[in-house]
Amino acid sequence: MKRYIFPILLVCVFLASCNDSFLDLYPQDTITDENFWQNESHVKSAANVFSAVLVGKDYLNMTEIMAESCPWAVPTAYRTIGGGNYSTDISQINSIWKKLYYCIGETNYFLNNYKRAVTLSDSIRERYAAEAYFYRAYSYWMLTTYFGDVPYITDELNVNSADVYRGRDPRDTVIANITRDLEAHYKYLPEYILAGGDEFGRISQEAALALLSRIYLYNGMWEKCVDAAQRAMAIPYYKLYSTGHPDVDYVNLFNYTGRASRNSDDHEVILAYVYNYDLGADARTSHNLSREAWVPNDYARWVPTESMIECYLTKDGKIWDPSTAATYEDVFKDRDPRMCQSILAPGTAWTGGKDGNVDNANNGIFTYPKLSNDKKGCMTYSGYYLRKYVEPSTVQYVGHDDNDIVIIRYAEVLLNYAEAKERLGTLTQNDLDITINKLRDRVGMVHMTLDNLPVGSDIRTEIRRERRVEMFFEGQRYFDIIRWKEGNLLGNDLLGVKREWLDQSKLSTDLDDLSWDNVNGEDYLLIESGRTFDSDKNYLLSLPFAQMQLNPKLKPNNPGWD
């Protein structure tokens, strides 16, 4: 579904006996026109509202800022949440809760009313119902991942509904219900949605199976994850995006070249949030990600960290040793090719203005990081710049981006399969060859083999590394850290470039004027200190204080938050 225009017939019902607090708890926007539910256009327009829960580029604003690979450059509420230093009344947590339950309310109303469209065939009605089940499952997956136990509600609510003040249901119960619904209804969906077609953005069987594999993986249901991933892998339409140009195919997947909403050859992106700037002032949709990454007269909003830089292997599959680099340029040499397609390397074309090299007269080529904000080029607080998702042609404009924001792609299905097989203890070399090594083939990276893993590592570590590298800056890193119980990574200082890699003679900035953190005798540019992670507390977010005030039955709060 190309989100060019949303034909939404949505009428707000304001219940006479309810107050604003009730609406804040479970928003009740519903379709109530007595003449509704008469034809496919009505049913389709009702289903169109569900996708708003994907929130597009704002998904990255929440999730990537909370993680430690490429956060927002300066402190924000979501960075504070990721760093463990927040209180229960922070409004952003309440916003997460409200937005997800808003979507659940919309899907519940749809599922309780769509069969009123008696003039439609069962197959048409059930297709849109399956979309509703998908989005309800997606919303509950997000809620349980953030908060654990949550109220599981499937009915329409009014002021007399017992569920208005329902307590929390066990996470396992919620997961069992949403996966059951997806399994029961996904076959009513089309097997695939054509890239570049008018329906791109709608839900397919592939999307439902991919979501199932994700939910099963996140909840330790390894066998079911493998089964769902295998079913998704068996649908022949989907494959990795590759044009035979390993030096650019990965990065082009996330810019205008490969975007699946316009490029019929991109069979990798299963679901994306689609934008269109060309519709005109009253209808256009857009975001500002490219400019935020390379803003040519201010600081870069997104900054890759040193932990992400050090994560990439060498091109021959060995763990990279930072001591082998003597210069900034050395950091990018002979690394996993996805590194230079995700993070800006010296010698790459860019449109971020003057870089940090006082001797560079060509503003169209990046050569060195800019560490001071003189408004003449893009400054970075970490010493690194994002390349993934940047569309160079729109950097000069504010809010002109309309490249797709990828929600689910085929690469994730392959990674889900490999990880679940490893957790089952049944991973074979063939499993790696049909999953991770296909990802590596796309960029010309050496294969992962069970009998030749990097020295000092193990297969679980390498599968997790592969996921971090392949899915970099796609909104999954925070969730992965939480489910792997590696929360200590969120409590570490956020660090940037190593000082010894910078050549003072190339920079106008005096390195002594910057803040450095000494780690094992080496100085790293300091982005943020004072972060914390309490393993008895921070694996779940606090319930929103405002919601607990409205509904005391939500208490007690998650462990450590009382």
Residue pairs with C-beta under 8 A, 6 or more apart in sequence:
1 48
1 51
1 198
1 199
1 200
1 201
1 202
1 274
2 198
2 199
2 200
2 201
2 261
2 274
2 276
3 51
3 201
3 273
3 274
3 275
3 276
3 285
4 274
4 276
4 279
4 283
4 285
5 279
5 283
6 48
6 49
7 41
7 44
7 45
7 48
8 45
8 46
8 48
8 49
9 31
9 33
9 36
9 42
9 45
9 46
10 29
10 30
10 31
10 49
11 30
11 31
11 32
11 33
12 28
12 29
12 30
13 28
13 29
13 30
13 32
15 22
15 28
15 158
15 159
17 159
18 158
18 159
21 550
22 159
22 164
22 550
24 98
24 546
24 550
25 101
25 164
25 547
25 550
25 551
26 101
26 105
26 153
26 157
26 164
27 98
27 101
27 102
27 105
28 105
28 157
28 158
29 102
29 105
29 106
30 105
30 106
30 109
30 156
31 37
31 46
31 109
31 110
31 113
36 42
36 46
37 43
37 46
37 113
37 114
37 116
37 117
38 117
38 119
39 117
39 119
39 120
40 117
40 120
40 124
42 117
43 114
43 117
43 120
43 124
43 125
43 128
44 128
46 110
46 114
46 128
47 110
47 128
47 131
47 132
49 106
50 103
50 106
50 107
50 110
50 131
50 132
50 134
50 135
51 135
51 201
51 273
52 103
53 99
53 100
53 102
53 103
53 135
53 138
53 139
54 138
54 271
54 273
54 405
54 407
55 62
55 99
55 273
56 273
56 275
56 287
56 405
57 273
57 287
57 288
57 289
57 401
57 405
59 273
59 405
59 407
59 475
60 289
60 405
60 473
60 474
60 475
61 72
61 78
62 78
62 92
62 96
62 475
63 475
63 476
63 477
63 478
63 479
64 70
64 71
64 72
64 302
64 473
64 475
64 477
64 478
65 71
65 72
65 76
65 78
65 79
65 82
66 78
66 79
66 81
66 82
66 478
66 490
67 82
67 477
67 478
67 481
67 490
68 82
68 305
68 307
68 308
68 477
68 481
68 489
68 490
68 492
68 494
69 304
69 305
69 307
69 308
69 311
69 468
69 472
69 473
69 477
70 302
70 303
70 304
70 305
70 308
70 386
70 472
70 473
71 79
71 82
71 302
71 303
71 305
71 494
71 527
72 78
72 79
72 301
72 302
72 303
73 299
73 300
73 301
73 302
73 303
73 380
73 381
73 382
73 527
74 299
74 381
75 528
77 86
77 90
77 91
77 92
78 92
79 528
80 86
80 90
81 90
81 92
81 93
81 541
82 478
82 490
82 531
83 490
83 491
83 528
83 530
83 531
83 532
84 490
84 491
84 531
84 532
84 533
84 534
84 537
84 538
85 530
85 531
85 532
86 93
86 542
87 542
87 545
88 542
88 543
88 544
88 545
88 548
88 557
88 561
89 544
89 545
89 546
93 541
93 542
93 543
93 544
94 544
94 545
94 546
94 547
96 142
96 146
96 541
96 544
97 143
97 147
97 543
97 544
97 547
100 139
100 140
100 142
100 143
101 139
101 143
101 153
103 135
103 136
103 138
103 139
104 136
104 139
104 140
104 153
105 156
105 157
106 135
107 132
107 133
107 135
107 136
107 139
108 136
108 153
108 154
108 155
108 156
108 157
109 156
110 128
110 129
110 132
111 129
111 132
111 133
111 136
111 154
112 155
112 156
114 125
114 128
114 129
114 132
115 125
117 125
123 188
126 185
126 188
127 188
127 189
127 190
129 185
129 188
130 185
130 186
130 188
130 189
130 203
130 208
131 189
131 202
131 203
133 181
133 182
133 184
133 185
133 186
134 182
134 186
134 189
134 203
134 207
134 208
134 211
135 203
136 154
136 178
136 181
137 178
137 179
137 181
137 182
137 211
137 215
138 211
140 150
140 152
140 174
140 175
140 177
140 178
141 175
141 178
141 211
141 214
141 215
141 218
143 150
143 174
144 150
144 171
144 174
144 175
145 218
145 479
145 482
145 483
146 540
146 541
147 540
147 541
147 543
147 558
148 171
148 540
148 558
149 168
149 169
149 170
149 171
149 174
150 168
150 169
150 171
150 174
151 163
151 166
151 167
151 168
151 169
151 554
152 169
152 173
152 174
152 177
153 163
153 166
154 177
155 161
155 163
157 163
157 164
164 551
165 551
165 552
165 553
166 551
166 553
167 553
167 554
168 553
168 554
171 219
172 219
175 215
175 219
178 215
179 212
179 215
179 216
179 224
182 208
182 211
182 212
182 215
183 212
185 208
186 205
186 208
186 209
186 212
187 205
189 203
189 204
189 205
189 207
189 208
190 202
190 204
190 205
191 204
191 205
191 206
191 235
191 237
192 204
192 205
192 206
192 235
192 237
192 238
193 199
193 200
193 201
193 202
193 203
193 204
193 207
194 200
194 264
195 260
195 261
195 263
195 264
195 265
195 266
195 267
195 269
196 260
196 261
196 262
196 263
196 264
196 266
197 264
200 260
200 261
200 272
200 274
201 261
201 271
201 272
201 273
201 274
203 271
204 270
204 271
205 235
206 232
206 235
206 237
206 238
206 270
207 270
207 271
207 408
209 228
209 229
209 231
209 232
209 235
209 413
210 228
210 229
210 232
210 270
210 271
210 408
210 410
210 412
210 413
210 416
211 408
212 224
212 228
213 225
213 228
213 229
213 232
213 413
213 416
213 417
213 420
214 408
214 412
214 416
216 222
216 224
216 225
216 228
216 420
217 225
217 416
217 419
217 420
218 479
218 483
220 423
222 420
222 421
222 423
222 424
223 420
223 424
225 416
225 417
225 419
225 420
226 417
226 420
226 421
226 424
229 413
229 414
229 416
229 417
229 420
230 417
232 238
232 410
232 413
233 413
233 414
233 417
233 434
237 267
238 267
238 268
238 270
238 410
238 413
239 267
239 268
239 410
240 268
240 410
240 411
240 438
240 439
240 442
241 249
241 252
241 253
241 258
241 265
241 266
241 267
241 268
241 269
241 442
242 249
242 442
243 249
243 252
243 265
245 252
246 337
246 442
246 443
246 444
247 337
247 341
247 444
248 257
248 341
249 258
249 442
249 443
250 337
250 338
250 341
250 342
250 442
250 443
251 341
251 342
251 387
251 388
252 258
253 266
253 268
253 269
253 406
253 409
254 388
254 389
254 403
254 406
255 389
255 390
255 391
255 392
255 403
256 262
256 391
256 393
256 403
257 263
258 265
258 266
259 266
259 269
259 272
259 403
259 404
260 266
260 267
260 268
260 269
260 272
260 404
261 272
261 274
261 404
267 410
268 409
268 410
268 411
269 404
269 406
269 408
269 409
269 410
270 407
270 408
270 409
270 410
270 413
271 406
271 407
271 408
272 404
272 405
272 406
272 407
273 404
273 405
273 407
274 404
275 285
275 286
275 287
275 401
275 402
275 403
275 404
275 405
276 284
276 285
276 286
276 402
277 284
277 285
277 286
277 400
277 401
277 402
278 284
278 402
279 285
284 402
285 402
286 399
286 400
286 401
286 402
287 399
287 401
287 402
287 405
288 398
288 399
288 400
288 401
289 389
289 390
289 401
289 403
289 405
290 389
290 390
290 391
290 392
290 394
290 395
290 401
290 403
291 394
291 395
291 396
291 397
291 398
291 399
291 400
291 401
292 300
292 301
292 302
293 300
293 301
293 302
293 385
293 386
293 387
293 389
293 390
293 395
294 300
294 350
294 351
294 352
294 378
294 385
294 386
294 390
294 392
294 395
295 301
295 352
295 378
295 395
296 351
296 352
296 353
296 377
296 378
296 395
296 396
297 353
297 375
297 376
297 377
298 373
298 375
298 378
298 379
299 373
299 378
299 379
299 380
299 381
300 352
300 378
300 379
300 380
300 381
300 385
300 386
302 386
302 473
303 380
303 381
303 382
303 384
303 385
303 386
303 496
303 527
304 342
304 343
304 382
304 384
304 385
304 386
305 382
305 384
305 494
305 495
305 496
305 527
306 382
306 495
306 496
306 497
306 498
306 524
306 525
307 489
307 492
307 495
308 343
308 468
308 472
309 331
309 339
309 343
309 384
309 497
310 320
310 322
311 465
311 468
311 469
312 320
312 335
312 336
312 338
312 339
312 469
313 319
313 320
313 335
313 336
313 454
313 465
314 320
314 334
314 335
314 336
315 334
315 335
315 336
315 337
315 445
315 446
316 334
316 446
317 445
317 446
317 447
317 448
317 452
317 454
318 454
318 455
319 454
319 455
319 456
319 457
320 335
322 498
324 330
325 331
325 333
325 498
325 501
326 500
326 501
327 501
327 503
328 346
328 368
328 369
328 383
328 497
328 501
328 502
328 503
329 346
330 501
331 501
332 339
332 340
332 343
332 345
332 346
336 443
336 445
336 469
337 443
337 444
337 445
338 443
338 445
338 469
338 470
338 472
339 345
339 469
340 348
340 387
341 387
341 388
341 443
342 386
342 387
342 388
342 469
342 472
342 473
343 384
343 385
343 386
343 387
343 388
344 350
344 366
344 384
344 385
344 386
344 387
345 366
345 387
346 366
346 367
346 368
347 365
347 366
347 367
348 365
348 366
348 387
349 364
349 365
349 366
349 392
350 364
350 365
350 366
350 385
350 392
351 364
351 392
351 393
351 395
351 396
352 366
352 377
352 378
352 385
352 395
353 363
353 376
353 377
353 378
354 360
354 363
354 370
354 376
354 377
355 363
355 366
355 367
355 368
355 369
355 370
355 377
355 378
356 368
356 369
356 370
356 371
356 372
356 377
356 379
356 506
356 507
356 508
356 509
357 367
357 368
357 506
357 507
358 506
358 507
358 508
359 506
360 367
360 368
363 377
366 385
368 503
368 506
368 507
369 380
369 383
369 384
369 385
369 497
369 502
370 377
370 378
370 379
370 380
370 509
371 379
371 380
371 383
371 507
371 509
371 511
371 514
371 525
372 379
372 508
372 509
373 379
374 508
378 385
380 496
381 496
381 525
381 527
382 494
382 495
382 496
382 497
382 525
382 527
383 496
383 497
383 502
383 525
384 496
384 497
386 473
388 472
388 473
389 403
389 473
391 401
391 403
394 400
394 401
406 474
411 439
411 470
411 471
412 471
412 476
414 434
414 435
414 436
414 438
414 439
415 435
415 436
415 439
415 463
415 466
415 467
415 470
415 471
417 431
417 435
418 427
418 431
418 432
418 435
418 436
418 463
418 466
419 463
419 464
419 467
421 427
421 428
421 431
422 459
422 460
422 463
427 450
427 459
428 450
429 449
429 450
432 447
432 448
432 449
432 450
433 447
436 448
436 463
436 466
437 447
437 448
439 466
439 470
440 446
440 447
440 448
441 447
448 462
448 466
450 459
453 459
453 462
454 462
457 465
464 480
464 484
467 476
467 480
468 477
468 480
471 477
478 490
481 487
481 489
481 490
482 539
485 535
485 539
487 533
487 535
487 538
487 539
488 533
488 535
489 533
490 531
490 533
490 538
491 531
491 532
491 533
492 531
493 517
493 526
493 527
493 528
493 529
493 530
493 531
494 526
494 527
494 528
494 531
495 517
495 519
495 524
495 525
495 526
495 527
496 524
496 525
496 526
496 527
497 524
497 525
498 522
498 523
498 524
498 525
499 511
499 516
499 522
499 523
499 524
499 525
500 522
500 523
502 511
504 510
504 511
514 525
515 525
515 526
516 523
516 524
516 525
516 526
517 523
517 524
517 525
517 526
517 529
518 524
532 538
534 560
536 559
536 560
537 558
537 559
537 560
537 561
538 560
540 558
540 559
541 558
542 557
542 558
542 561
543 554
543 555
543 557
543 558
543 561
547 554
548 554
548 555
548 557
556 562
